[in-house]
Amino acid sequence: MEMAYEEAISMREELRRISGDPIFVKPMMQSNVIGGFWLGLPAEFCQQNLPRHDTTITLVDEAEAGTAAFYRADKTGISAGWRRFVLEHGLVQGDCLVFQLIHPATLKVYIVRKH
């Protein structure tokens, strides 16, 4: 995971330099990808950038395909839709995701595979 994480951090910095968008990195743990019905997001990122109420957000992959997911504001995480995203993209423990807020309720997700 270390190599994927370092690559994800580099990608985050480059995207931040180019776009100025809010961005965070999330390493995938076993609990996120096996039976993964829930993904906790950084509380500070959520409080500063996402709606303060429960809503549907869109996770957009690098191929521009979107997956709807339910955002729980009080829990700062996403549930319904997360498992679908995991399965569609074959995410495994050790992969790192770079999340870029491209619209108020839309996160572009870049996948850095573990090596």
Buried (B, 14 or more C-beta within 10 A) or exposed (E): BEEBBEBBBEBBEEBBEEEEBBBBBBBBBEEBBEEBEBBBBBEEBBEEBBEEEEEEBBBBBEEEEBBBBBBBBEBBBBBBBBBEBBEEBEBBBBBBBBBBBBEEEEBBBBBBEBE
